[in-house]
């Protein structure tokens, strides 16, 4: 009896630390129910999850597609559960109640809650602290018409406000000269309103012909030039939007309808897919990937590019990153990360040298 008690005492910590696996049947059910709720006009929970995933950059290039097919992307499914947990104030009982309200049976709700609590237990404090006020995600499949109507109303209101401001500015100025005579001065013509562009880069993944591109962003803002991938290999001609500005980006349109977006400029106004942008430090990319990854040694073939995402959230997503070393003054440290080798992103040398994103590209429909 004492031996049995001893074995149980030894096994409990191991069981407590065991990896919880979500059954495929329950994962499929969660994915299906999330897709159903996401198509409803006013579903607070699915809206919250979509908004949180978009804000964190984990919603992919098309949040609608992601939310409708979570089971196809295990990392996205885990993130949806994470934000379901966050919506439930990182409280197991509240999570179970919300899952029941979502339509899950008691047993499935318990299984989902157990998996979620176990998966994110070590990060629960940060998840709760990072909770944002509820906001609509917009652009859901069933809400496109309503969103278009809201956009049209907002545009009309903005145009009316501009017209009123222009009318006020167009009024002549009545004053007096030094002799006391009344004079009327015509106001200068108002400047033309600045054009407004859709700066969500994911929008460009849906454009597959030059005419649409020119119509949306203006031919005067686009040029064509030869370009290279993140490793420096020639890849042909690309459309360059807003060339020689902070908003410059390169767009490659392939015959198979896959597009490639490449960014090299800091301080861009574009909304970047997955939340990765030029100038981000290495640790931010590690956080977005959810685990460490490996980088090709600098000053060598493919130097500074990601060699392997190591099964993280960015694996297979068509994300390619080129890093650069900001502080390379210490030869000993620099030698540790250069040459024909693969360097772990958790390397102490990389951390000390201030490694940041120099170039990043995103490919739609990446080959698996």
C-alpha positions as CSV (number, residue, x, y, z in Angstrom):
1,X,0.0,0.0,0.0
2,X,2.8,2.4,0.9
3,X,4.5,1.5,-2.4
4,X,1.3,2.3,-4.3
5,X,1.0,5.7,-2.5
6,X,4.7,6.4,-3.3
7,X,4.1,5.6,-7.0
8,X,1.0,7.8,-7.2
9,X,2.9,10.7,-5.5
10,X,5.7,10.3,-8.1
11,X,3.3,10.1,-11.0
12,X,1.0,13.1,-10.1
13,X,3.6,15.8,-11.0
14,X,4.3,14.0,-14.3
15,X,0.6,13.7,-15.1
16,X,0.1,17.4,-14.2
17,X,2.8,18.4,-16.6
18,X,1.7,16.1,-19.4
19,X,0.8,17.6,-22.7
20,X,-3.0,17.8,-23.2
21,X,-4.0,16.9,-26.7
22,X,-7.3,18.2,-28.2
23,X,-9.3,15.3,-29.8
24,X,-9.7,15.7,-33.6
25,X,-13.5,15.4,-33.2
26,X,-13.7,18.2,-30.7
27,X,-11.3,20.4,-32.7
28,X,-13.5,19.8,-35.8
29,X,-16.6,20.7,-33.8
30,X,-15.0,23.9,-32.5
31,X,-13.9,24.9,-36.0
32,X,-17.4,24.3,-37.4
33,X,-19.2,26.2,-34.6
34,X,-16.8,29.1,-34.9
35,X,-17.5,29.3,-38.6
36,X,-21.2,29.2,-38.0
37,X,-21.1,32.0,-35.4
38,X,-18.7,34.1,-37.4
39,X,-21.4,34.3,-40.1
40,X,-24.0,35.7,-37.7
41,X,-24.6,39.5,-37.9
42,X,-24.0,40.3,-34.2
43,X,-22.0,37.5,-32.5
44,X,-20.0,39.1,-29.8
45,X,-17.6,36.3,-29.1
46,X,-16.5,35.4,-32.6
47,X,-16.2,39.2,-33.4
48,X,-14.0,39.6,-30.3
49,X,-11.8,36.6,-31.3
50,X,-11.4,37.8,-34.9
51,X,-10.5,41.3,-33.8
52,X,-8.0,40.0,-31.3
53,X,-6.4,37.7,-33.8
54,X,-6.2,40.6,-36.4
55,X,-4.7,43.0,-33.8
56,X,-2.1,40.4,-32.8
57,X,-1.2,39.5,-36.4
58,X,-2.2,35.9,-36.0
59,X,-5.3,36.0,-38.3
60,X,-3.3,35.5,-41.4
61,X,-3.7,37.3,-44.7
62,X,-7.5,36.9,-44.8
63,X,-9.2,36.8,-41.3
64,X,-12.5,35.7,-42.9
65,X,-10.9,32.5,-44.4
66,X,-9.0,31.8,-41.2
67,X,-12.2,32.1,-39.0
68,X,-14.2,29.9,-41.4
69,X,-11.6,27.1,-41.5
70,X,-9.8,27.0,-38.2
71,X,-9.2,23.3,-38.3
72,X,-7.0,23.7,-41.4
73,X,-4.6,25.8,-39.3
74,X,-3.9,24.3,-35.8
75,X,-2.0,27.4,-34.8
76,X,-4.9,29.6,-35.6
77,X,-7.3,27.2,-33.8
78,X,-5.1,27.5,-30.7
79,X,-5.1,31.3,-31.0
80,X,-8.9,31.3,-31.3
81,X,-9.1,29.3,-28.1
82,X,-6.6,31.6,-26.4
83,X,-8.8,34.6,-27.2
84,X,-11.9,32.7,-26.2
85,X,-10.1,32.3,-22.8
86,X,-9.2,36.0,-22.8
87,X,-12.8,36.9,-23.5
88,X,-13.8,34.7,-20.6
89,X,-11.4,36.7,-18.3
90,X,-9.1,33.7,-18.0
91,X,-11.6,32.0,-15.8
92,X,-12.3,28.3,-16.3
93,X,-16.0,28.4,-15.1
94,X,-16.7,31.5,-17.2
95,X,-15.0,29.8,-20.2
96,X,-17.1,26.7,-19.8
97,X,-20.3,28.8,-19.5
98,X,-19.4,30.7,-22.7
99,X,-18.6,27.4,-24.5
100,X,-22.0,26.1,-23.4
101,X,-23.7,29.2,-24.7
102,X,-21.8,28.7,-28.0
103,X,-23.6,25.4,-28.4
104,X,-21.1,22.8,-27.0
105,X,-22.2,19.9,-24.8
106,X,-21.1,19.8,-21.2
107,X,-18.5,17.1,-21.9
108,X,-17.0,18.9,-25.0
109,X,-17.0,22.2,-23.1
110,X,-15.0,20.6,-20.3
111,X,-12.6,19.1,-22.8
112,X,-12.1,22.4,-24.5
113,X,-11.7,24.3,-21.2
114,X,-9.2,21.7,-19.9
115,X,-7.1,21.9,-23.1
116,X,-7.2,25.7,-23.2
117,X,-6.4,26.1,-19.5
118,X,-3.5,23.7,-19.8
119,X,-2.2,25.2,-23.0
120,X,-2.1,28.8,-21.8
121,X,-1.6,28.3,-18.0
122,X,1.9,29.7,-18.0
123,X,0.8,32.8,-19.9
124,X,-2.6,33.4,-18.3
125,X,-1.5,36.6,-16.5
126,X,-0.3,38.2,-19.7
127,X,-3.4,37.1,-21.6
128,X,-5.6,38.8,-19.0
129,X,-3.6,42.0,-18.9
130,X,-3.6,42.2,-22.7
131,X,-7.4,42.1,-22.9
132,X,-8.8,45.0,-25.1
133,X,-12.2,46.5,-25.2
134,X,-14.6,44.7,-27.4
135,X,-14.6,45.9,-31.0
136,X,-16.3,44.7,-34.2
137,X,-14.0,42.9,-36.7
138,X,-16.1,43.9,-39.7
139,X,-16.0,42.4,-43.2
140,X,-17.5,39.1,-42.1
141,X,-19.2,37.1,-44.8
142,X,-22.8,38.0,-43.7
143,X,-21.9,41.6,-43.0
144,X,-20.3,42.8,-46.2
145,X,-23.4,44.6,-47.4
146,X,-23.9,46.3,-44.0
147,X,-20.3,47.2,-43.9
148,X,-20.4,48.7,-47.4
149,X,-23.4,50.8,-46.4
150,X,-21.6,52.1,-43.3
151,X,-18.5,52.9,-45.4
152,X,-20.7,54.7,-47.9
153,X,-22.3,56.7,-45.1
154,X,-19.0,57.6,-43.6
155,X,-17.6,58.7,-47.0
156,X,-20.7,60.8,-47.6
157,X,-20.3,62.5,-44.2
158,X,-16.6,63.1,-44.8
159,X,-17.4,64.7,-48.2
160,X,-20.1,66.9,-46.7
161,X,-17.7,68.0,-44.0
162,X,-15.1,68.9,-46.6
163,X,-17.6,70.8,-48.6
164,X,-18.7,72.8,-45.6
165,X,-15.0,73.6,-44.7
166,X,-14.3,74.6,-48.3
167,X,-17.4,76.9,-48.4
168,X,-16.3,78.5,-45.2
169,X,-12.8,79.0,-46.5
170,X,-14.1,80.4,-49.8
171,X,-15.8,83.4,-48.2
172,X,-14.0,86.6,-49.1
173,X,-12.1,88.4,-46.4
174,X,-13.4,91.9,-45.6
175,X,-10.9,94.3,-44.0
176,X,-9.7,97.9,-44.2
177,X,-6.6,99.5,-45.6
178,X,-4.4,102.1,-43.9
179,X,-6.6,104.9,-45.1
180,X,-9.7,103.3,-43.6
181,X,-11.2,102.1,-46.9
182,X,-13.0,98.8,-46.9
183,X,-11.4,96.2,-49.1
184,X,-12.4,92.7,-50.0
185,X,-9.7,90.1,-50.5
186,X,-10.5,86.9,-52.4
187,X,-9.4,83.8,-50.5
188,X,-6.8,81.5,-52.1
189,X,-8.4,78.3,-53.7
190,X,-8.5,75.4,-51.2
191,X,-6.1,72.6,-51.8
192,X,-7.6,69.5,-53.4
193,X,-8.5,66.8,-50.8
194,X,-5.8,64.2,-50.3
195,X,-6.7,60.8,-51.8
196,X,-7.5,58.0,-49.3
197,X,-6.1,54.5,-50.0
198,X,-6.7,51.2,-48.4
199,X,-3.5,50.6,-46.4
200,X,-4.3,47.0,-45.3
201,X,-1.6,45.1,-47.2
202,X,-3.8,42.0,-47.2
203,X,-6.1,43.7,-49.7
204,X,-3.3,43.4,-52.3
205,X,-3.4,39.6,-52.0
206,X,-6.8,39.7,-53.7
207,X,-5.7,41.8,-56.7
208,X,-4.6,39.8,-59.7
209,X,-4.6,42.3,-62.6
210,X,-2.8,45.6,-63.1
211,X,-5.9,47.5,-64.0
212,X,-7.5,47.0,-60.6
213,X,-4.2,47.9,-59.0
214,X,-3.9,51.2,-61.0
215,X,-7.6,52.0,-60.3
216,X,-7.2,51.6,-56.6
217,X,-3.8,53.2,-56.0
218,X,-3.3,55.5,-59.1
219,X,-1.0,54.9,-62.0
220,X,1.1,57.9,-60.8
221,X,1.9,56.0,-57.6
222,X,3.1,52.8,-59.2
223,X,6.2,51.9,-61.2
224,X,7.6,48.6,-62.5
225,X,11.1,47.4,-61.8
226,X,13.2,44.2,-61.4
227,X,13.3,42.9,-57.9
228,X,14.8,40.2,-55.7
229,X,13.5,37.9,-52.9
230,X,14.6,38.2,-49.3
231,X,17.7,36.2,-50.0
232,X,18.7,38.4,-52.9
233,X,17.8,36.1,-55.8
234,X,16.3,37.7,-58.9
235,X,12.6,37.1,-59.2
236,X,11.6,39.3,-62.2
237,X,9.5,42.4,-62.5
238,X,7.3,43.7,-59.7
239,X,4.8,46.5,-59.3
240,X,6.2,49.0,-56.8
241,X,3.6,51.1,-55.0
242,X,4.6,54.5,-53.6
243,X,8.2,54.1,-54.7
244,X,10.9,56.0,-52.8
245,X,8.7,56.7,-49.8
246,X,8.2,55.1,-46.4
247,X,5.1,53.3,-47.9
248,X,7.0,51.6,-50.7
249,X,6.2,48.0,-51.3
250,X,6.8,45.5,-54.1
251,X,4.0,43.3,-55.5
252,X,4.6,40.3,-57.6
253,X,1.6,38.7,-59.4
254,X,2.1,35.1,-60.4
255,X,0.2,33.2,-63.1
256,X,-1.2,30.8,-60.5
257,X,-2.9,33.8,-58.7
258,X,-0.5,33.8,-55.8
259,X,0.8,37.2,-54.9
260,X,4.0,38.2,-53.1
261,X,4.3,41.4,-51.1
262,X,7.8,42.6,-50.1
263,X,8.6,45.4,-47.7
264,X,11.9,47.1,-47.0
265,X,10.9,50.4,-45.5
266,X,10.5,51.4,-41.9
267,X,7.8,53.7,-40.5
268,X,5.3,52.4,-43.1
269,X,1.6,53.2,-42.9
270,X,0.7,49.8,-44.2
271,X,-1.0,47.3,-42.0
272,X,1.3,44.3,-42.2
273,X,0.1,40.7,-42.3
274,X,0.9,38.7,-39.1
275,X,2.0,41.9,-37.4
276,X,5.6,41.6,-38.7
277,X,7.1,44.8,-40.1
278,X,10.5,46.1,-41.1
279,X,12.5,47.3,-38.0
280,X,10.9,44.8,-35.6
281,X,13.4,43.2,-33.2
282,X,14.1,39.5,-33.3
283,X,12.2,38.8,-30.0
284,X,9.0,40.2,-31.4
285,X,9.2,37.7,-34.3
286,X,9.9,34.9,-31.9
287,X,6.8,35.9,-29.9
288,X,4.7,35.9,-33.1
289,X,6.0,32.5,-34.1
290,X,5.3,31.2,-30.6
291,X,8.7,29.5,-30.4
292,X,12.4,29.9,-31.3
293,X,13.5,29.3,-34.9
294,X,16.7,29.2,-36.8
295,X,18.5,31.7,-39.0
296,X,21.1,31.2,-41.7
297,X,24.5,32.5,-40.6
298,X,25.2,36.1,-41.8
299,X,27.5,36.9,-44.7
300,X,26.9,33.5,-46.3
301,X,24.4,32.0,-48.7
302,X,20.9,33.1,-47.7
303,X,22.6,34.9,-44.8
304,X,20.3,36.4,-42.2
305,X,17.1,34.7,-43.6
306,X,14.9,32.4,-41.6
307,X,16.1,28.8,-42.2
308,X,13.3,27.0,-40.3
309,X,10.3,28.2,-38.3
310,X,10.6,25.0,-36.2
311,X,6.9,24.2,-36.4
312,X,5.9,27.6,-35.0
313,X,2.8,29.6,-35.9
314,X,4.5,31.1,-39.0
315,X,5.4,27.6,-40.4
316,X,3.9,27.2,-43.9
317,X,2.3,30.6,-44.0
318,X,4.5,32.1,-46.8
319,X,6.4,34.4,-44.5
320,X,10.0,35.0,-45.3
321,X,12.2,37.3,-43.2
322,X,15.7,38.8,-43.7
323,X,17.3,40.0,-40.5
324,X,20.2,42.4,-40.1
325,X,22.7,43.0,-37.2
326,X,22.5,46.5,-35.8
327,X,25.6,46.3,-33.5
328,X,28.3,44.2,-35.1
329,X,31.2,45.9,-33.4
330,X,32.3,42.9,-31.3
331,X,34.2,40.6,-33.7
332,X,33.9,37.6,-31.3
333,X,30.1,37.9,-31.1
334,X,29.8,38.5,-34.8
335,X,31.9,35.5,-35.7
336,X,29.5,33.3,-33.7
337,X,26.6,34.1,-36.0
338,X,28.4,34.3,-39.4
339,X,29.4,31.7,-41.9
340,X,27.9,28.4,-43.1
341,X,25.8,27.6,-40.1
342,X,22.3,27.9,-38.7
343,X,21.9,30.0,-35.6
344,X,19.1,29.6,-33.0
345,X,17.1,32.7,-32.5
346,X,17.7,32.3,-28.8
347,X,21.4,32.7,-29.3
348,X,22.9,35.1,-26.7
349,X,25.1,36.6,-29.4
350,X,22.0,37.6,-31.5
351,X,20.4,39.2,-28.5
352,X,23.4,41.3,-27.7
353,X,23.8,42.5,-31.2
354,X,20.3,44.0,-31.6
355,X,19.0,41.9,-34.6
356,X,16.0,43.5,-36.5
357,X,13.9,42.8,-39.6
358,X,15.5,44.3,-42.7
359,X,13.2,42.8,-45.3
360,X,10.0,40.8,-45.1
361,X,7.8,39.2,-47.7
362,X,4.4,37.5,-47.6
363,X,3.1,35.0,-50.2
364,X,-0.6,34.1,-50.6
365,X,-1.4,30.4,-51.3
366,X,2.1,29.3,-50.3
367,X,3.1,25.8,-51.3
368,X,2.8,23.3,-48.4
